[in-house]
Amino acid sequence: MKTIEARGMHYRELNNLIRKYYQNGIKKFLLKGVNGQRYIGSGIKGSPHLTIEGTPGNDLAAFSSGISIAIKGNAQDAVGNTMNDGKIVIHGHAGDAVGHSMRGGRIYIKSYAGYRVGIHMKEYQDQIPVIIIGGKAGDFLGEYMAGGVIILLGLDVEKDEELLGSYCGTGMHGGVMYIRGNIPSYKLAKEVKTASTTEEDLDFLKDCLSDYCSIMNLDLNKVMAKPFTKLYPYNKRPYGKLYAY
Amino acid sequence: MLKREGQIRIPSGCAISGVMDKKGRPFSGATIINSISVMRERSNGLGGGFAAYGIYPEFKDTTAFHVFFDDKIAQGELENQLKKYFKVIYKEAIPIRRVPSIKNVPIIMRYFVTPKIEKIYQTNLSEEDYIIKFVFNVNTHIEGAFIVSSGKNMGVFKAVGYPEDVGEFYKLETYYGHIWSAHGRFPTNTPGWWGGAHPFNLLNWSVIHNGELSSYGSNREYLKQHGYQCNLQTDTEVVVYLFDLLYRKCNLPLDIVCKVLAPPLWDEINRMPKNKQQLYKSLRAIFGQALLNGPFSIIISTNEGLIALNDRIKLRPLVAAEKGDMLFIASEESAIRAVCYQPDKVWHPRGGEPVIGLVETSIRSNINLKEASS
């Protein structure tokens, strides 16, 4: 385990240090005093493990492939932007555009996430990204979603708060979302339809959530006790006819 | 000649930060400098600035003009005009220290003035409108002079440079105020000039802005009808004038002003109870041209408090936090944690939902929307 004191350090220096030590064979890192440094762990291929203390900056692990990150705190905007593989665990909340264009790997958020979570995430064969949000989510959840899975649990949502923002699934044309609870239909975009979960869905959810619950210290049975609503797109090519006269 | 913007719209990816003490206790400018400096990547060195409130207690009842001059001729011309319309209580060069990255420094002065009563009577204007008229007149007609701020017990400090360098340049750590805002600018298609840096100010209103206002054209026309001249050719100035018009002149409560600028979308209005529907439909009918369109997160400050507002579909970032009597607002959470390690509460305001922090002694408080609609 390599400890790096990141307080006051520019992101370039911090990322260069991580890369240098990783090339020299160090696999585990503890980054202390992180505050606002962007692009931490970005572009790294391979599987180093980072524990971050503090608030990492925007585009955490962007374009990474295989990295594993645990954040003891909150994350900012665009966590896992275009990440290819790996796992990011946030023991707090996250900002807007989590998993922007994500192509693989997992992002677990303990509390809430901001607007446009999973915007344009996609999948290919067995490369299926998964985002799990423990709290609530803002507007435009799964906007332009082309693949992958978003699971919204709403566990710490207060009585006067809403589980989900408006315009959910705008432009969605692939992938699936599972929302724990009911959603008023006005919150859903016209590209999205709802269904109840099948046995197959529940097995899949259990599989995903058992890992999430063990990491977040939650009771899987309690989480699974409430029914989920499944959201999926009407059409794989909603704009296919837009340019065909 | 101070170079002005070549074009109307300035798309930008800026940094904003605001801090206030609701009890009105002053604190040093070092806090806001530390906060904004965390977001250096959001600026490109072409504009940085600060608005500070409560910094001139010894002159608190006079209007403080902060002014840039290209040369002594412009300065002489402004001072002649000033003597004609105001009693100058005190004037001095604003103290600065040399910072290598801050170049092409103009002459920077401050004047503490009170309007000449007999002149006000002649014009038949209120004191505020008298000052506004003077500011517009100077900024439009005196070449090489630019009034940066014109409020009481407050001032705007701005320049072409990174905000933390601008703070050092103006020695802001030596000032003590109870409300501070800061901006780091990232203009992408126009030259930066000293007057074009944020905050933009008029009377006690200051605005900092991340984003762009595609409604600038219609907002400007609307303001023109009410006597405001948009002479800076940057989108952000309309926000200052709209606040002055809607809050000071039209006497609307602060939260209603915010709902005029960023109203609920029509489908949301249609789902509201009847009386609320009526309120929001009326607001859109009467003040439709004051609606701000395009991506923005803004912080508006006055001597009474801070207001933060996002566009309705939240195309720019905004985070808020509280710790005791302190309120923090910024583009990024890290900018808050740099000056407040353990806030009591951190939240991401929804698009169109204002964060309003008022000094507890402020005269006009916020009217609850529920009461307003009933």
Chai-1 contact restraints between the chains, C-beta under 6 A:
chainA,res_idxA,chainB,res_idxB,connection_type,confidence,min_distance_angstrom,max_distance_angstrom,comment,restraint_id
A,N35,B,S334,contact,1.0,0.0,6.0,A-B,restraint_1
A,N35,B,R337,contact,1.0,0.0,6.0,A-B,restraint_2
A,N35,B,A338,contact,1.0,0.0,6.0,A-B,restraint_3
A,G36,B,V38,contact,1.0,0.0,6.0,A-B,restraint_4
A,G36,B,S334,contact,1.0,0.0,6.0,A-B,restraint_5
A,R38,B,E41,contact,1.0,0.0,6.0,A-B,restraint_6
A,T55,B,E333,contact,1.0,0.0,6.0,A-B,restraint_7
A,T55,B,S334,contact,1.0,0.0,6.0,A-B,restraint_8
A,T55,B,R337,contact,1.0,0.0,6.0,A-B,restraint_9
A,G57,B,S334,contact,1.0,0.0,6.0,A-B,restraint_10
A,N74,B,E333,contact,1.0,0.0,6.0,A-B,restraint_11
A,Q76,B,E332,contact,1.0,0.0,6.0,A-B,restraint_12
A,Q76,B,E333,contact,1.0,0.0,6.0,A-B,restraint_13
A,D77,B,P317,contact,1.0,0.0,6.0,A-B,restraint_14
A,G114,B,H348,contact,1.0,0.0,6.0,A-B,restraint_15
A,Y115,B,K314,contact,1.0,0.0,6.0,A-B,restraint_16
